[in-house]
Amino acid sequence: MTAFPTDTDSELAALQRRLTSADATERRVALLEAADLEDEALLPALTAVLRRDPEPTLRTEAARALAAWSDADVVDALAEALSDVREVREAAALALSELKDPHSGARLVRHAAHADAFVSAAALRGLRELRVAEAAGPALAALERPEASVRREAVGVLGWLRHQPALPPLAQAAVEDEDAEVRRAATGALGLAGPQDIPFVLPALCAALRDAAWPVREEAATTLGKLRLEEPAAAQALRAALEDDYWQVRLRAARALGRLRDREALRPLTAALLHPAGNLRKEAAIALGEIGDAQAVPALNVAAGDPDPEVRKAARSALQRLGAPAGTER
């Protein structure tokens, strides 16, 4: 029995012909229509535009239209476009970062070691959330690249993979890398450490708490809070961080000290209840409740009347944990 083309088939065929028109305006209109349809049958035509259309603006639109498609040829075309002119390569990099299918990772791994830093960084960024085990090797090698953009993406891949063998080089990067964002990202990635890793992870985190860049110090305090290391050196470094020039660092240190239930932090945390930053006052109140020392009750009673409702709520909750409702003395 003969199969006759449907109206939809005819429309798609007409659209595909328009995508190869000699008129650039006609191709652009057809490209926008094709993008709106999101029809898998049009993927070969869209990848052809990305690869061969003479107009960079149309190649850029094609890259955007192909975002999140995990078809093997689409991924290959987008990866090839990373070597195109700036506007096209940036659109292709963004499209690759939206991939969701781990099977796409095998197409990107081979580009992670590309000599062009933009191509390498974009491939690593696309691999990050796909959690493809094969990306660990190229990411580790990329930590040695001279380009900070590549090293940043490599740290992201290793962190998402929770790749335990990467911890020693990540600890080194957290302290020694010349780029502050690489140090910050590496400091955060140390949160995947296990008990056996503490001998080299803890010194790196304590050093990061003294970093010249405050976002690195903030990340170090956050990571120490996640790890909840019952090590005197960790608590000591965090107590020192309660005197940091940036309240954001103090806030994370307060949160970490609360999780550690460090009684030696009682005095600086009580002082933090008077800091101008409401977020820090709130975090100090929470931490004092977690530590559970009744000596904090008078200061928490004062904080229970704080002008910031979030601080009041945190102080009253802390008092309840201490078995001392607001207004009582100990």
N, C-alpha and C positions, 0 to 999 in steps of 0.2 A: 504494500500500500504506500503510495507516495505521500511524504510529509510536506505539507505546504507551510511556508514561513508565516508566522503570526505577525500581527501588527507591531508587537514589541520587538521581534527580531528585525523587522524592517526599519524601525526607528533607531535601533542600535547600529545597524549597518550604515544608515544615513549619517549618524553621529560620528561613526568611525571615519567615514569618508571626509567629513567636514574637518576632522582633526588633522588631515593631511592636505587641506586646501592651500593653494598658493597665496591666499589672502590671510595675512596675519590676524586681522580683526575677526574674520570668520573662524579661524582656529581658536582664538581666545574665547569667543562666545561658546563654541562647541565644548571647549575644555571646562568652562564654568558649568555648563549643563551636565557634562559627564561627572564632574565632582559632586554635584547635587544628587545624582542618581545613586551613587555608591553601589554600582552594579559590578559584581566580580567579573562579568563577561567583558567589561571595558578595561580591565587591568593591562592586558597586552598593549592596547592602544595608548593608554596613559604612560606606560613605561617607555613606549616608543617616542612619545613627545619628550619625556625627560631625557632620553638618550640622544635624540637627533634633531629636535626642533632648533632652527637657527636663532630664535629669539630667547635671550636669557630670561625675560619676564615670563614667557610661557613655560620654560623649563622649571622656573621657580614655582609657578602655579601647579604644575604637574607634581612636583615634589610634595607640595602641601596636600594635594588630593590623594596622594598615596600613603599618607601618614597612617600608621597603625595596621596597615595590611601586612600580613606575615607570609604572603606568597613568596616563594624562593626567588623568583625572577625580580619581583618588586624590591626585595631586600638587596639583591645584587645591584640593581639599577640605582638605588638610593646610595649604596656604598660607593659606587663608581662616581656618582654626582658630588661626592665630598671633595673631589679634585677639580670641580667646575669653578666658575667665577664666584665671587664672594656671595652674592645674593642667592645663587642656586645652592651653593654648598651649605649655607646657613639654614636654608629651608630643608635640605636633605638631612642635616644633622638633627634638626628638631623632629622631623618625621621618624627618624630612627630611634630617638629617645622615647617615643610613644609605643614601641613594640611591646607586646604582651605575651607572645607565644615563645617559650624557651627554645623551641626548635629553630627559631630565627637566629639564635646565638651562634650556631655553627657557621652561618654565613658571615658573621661579623668578626669572629675570633681572628681570622686571617688578616684583618685590617688593623688589628690592635697594635701591631708592631710596625705600622707604616712609617716611612721616613718623614713624611709630612706630619707635623705636630697636630694640625687641625684634624686630619683624617684619623690619626691615632686616638686623639682625645674624644672625637665624636663616636668612634667605634666602641671605646671603653664606656662612654656614657650610655650608649644603647645597650651594652651588655650588663650594666650594673644591676638593674632590677630584674633581669631575666634569670640571674643566679645560675649561670651556666658554669659547671665545674671546670670545663676546659679553658675558661678565661683566667683562671688563677695564675698559670704560668706566664702568659703575656703581661698580666697586671703586675706581677712581681718584678719582671724585667723592666717594666715601664717606670718603676720607682727610681731607676737609675738614669732616666732620661733627663737632659738638661732643661727641658721646657716644663715650667711649673704647671701649665694647663694639663699636660699629660699626667704628671705625677698626681695632681688633684683627683683626676678621674680614676687613676689606678688605685688610689686609697679607697675611693668609693666602692669599686668592684670588690676589693678584698674584704672590706667591712661587710658588705651585703652578703658575700659568700660565707662569712664567718670562718675565714680560712686560717686555721690555727698556726700553720707554719709561717704565716706572714707576720706574726706578732713581733719577733725580734727586729726586722727592718722597719716595722711601723713604729716601734718604740724609739728607734734611732731617728726616724723622720720627725716624730713628735718633738724632739729636742733640737735636732741639728738642721733640718731643712731650712733653706734661706727664705722660703715663701711662707708667710704667716697663715695663709689659708690651707696650705698643705699640712703645716704643723697642727692647725686646729682640727682638720679632718682626721689626721692620724691619731691625735689625742682621743677623739671620740671613738675611733675604731678599736682602741685598746679596751673598750668595754666588753669585748668578747673573751677577755682573759679568764683562764681558770686558775685554781690554786697553784698549779705547777709553774705558772707564768709570773707569779708575783715578784720573785727576786729581781727581774729586770723591768717589769711593768711599773711597779710602785715607784722606783727612782725616777723613771721617765715622767710619770704623772706629777710627782712632787716638783720636778724641774719645770714642767709645763705650768705649774701654778705660779712660777716666778717669771714667766715669759714676758717679753717687752710688749706684746700685743694682748690687750685685754680679752678679746674673744677666745684666744687660746687658753688664758687663765680660767675663763668662764667654763670652757669645755672640759678642762682638767677637773674642776670642782664637780661638774655634772657627772663625769665618768667615775670619779671616786665615790660619789653617792650611789651610783648604780652598782658598783662592785661591793660596796659595804665592807671594805677591808678592815678587819679588826686588828690593825697594826698601829702601834703608837705613832709611827712616822706619818701615817695618813691623817690621823686626827690632829697632830701638831701642825702639819702643813695647812690643813683646812682652817684651824683656828687663826693662823696667821693671815689667811685670806679674808677673814672677817674684817680686817683693817685695810682691805684693798681700796684704791682710789675710786673704783667703779662699783656702784651699788649692784650692778648685774652680777659681778663676781661674788660679792658678799652674799647675795641672795642664794646662789647655787651652793656656796660654802655652808650657809645656814641649813639648807635643805639636807645636805650630805651629813652634817654633824647631828641633825635630828635623827636621821636613819641609823647613824652609828651609836646614838644615845650616849653621846660624849658629855659626861657631867662637868668636865673641865671647861666646856664651852658655855657654861651657865652665865657667867658674868658678861662676856662679849655679846651673847645673844640677848640678854636683858637690856644691854645698852642699845642694841639694834632696834628695840621697840620704840626708840625715840628718833630714829632716822627719818629724814624728810620724805624718803621714798616709801609710799604706802605698800608697794609690793614686798619690799624688804621687811617692813614691820609685820606684815601678815605671815611671811615665811618664818620669821624669828618666833612668832607666837606658836606656830605649828610645831616648830622644832622643840621649843620648850615643853610642849605637851608630850611629845614623843620621848624626850629625855626623862620626864617623870620625876623631877626633883621639886619637892614642896617649897624650896627656897624661892622659886619663881612665882609663887602665888601673888605676893604684893604687886609685883610689876605687871603681871597678867591682869590683875584687877584694874589697874590704871588703864591698860590697853583695852579692857572691855568697854571703856568709855571713849575710845578713839573716834575721831570724826569720820574715819573711813569705815563704812559698814562691813567691808570684807575683813578688815583688821579686827573689828569688834567680834565678828562671827568666829574668827580663828582663835581669838583670845578666850572667848567663852567655851569653845569646844575644848581648848587646852585645859581650862580650869575643870571642866567636867571629867577629863581623863585623869586629872590629879585628885578627883574627889572633892573639889572645892568650888562649888557654884559661885558665880560672880557675886561679889559683895562680902564674901567670907574671908577670914584671915587665918593664917597658919602660924 
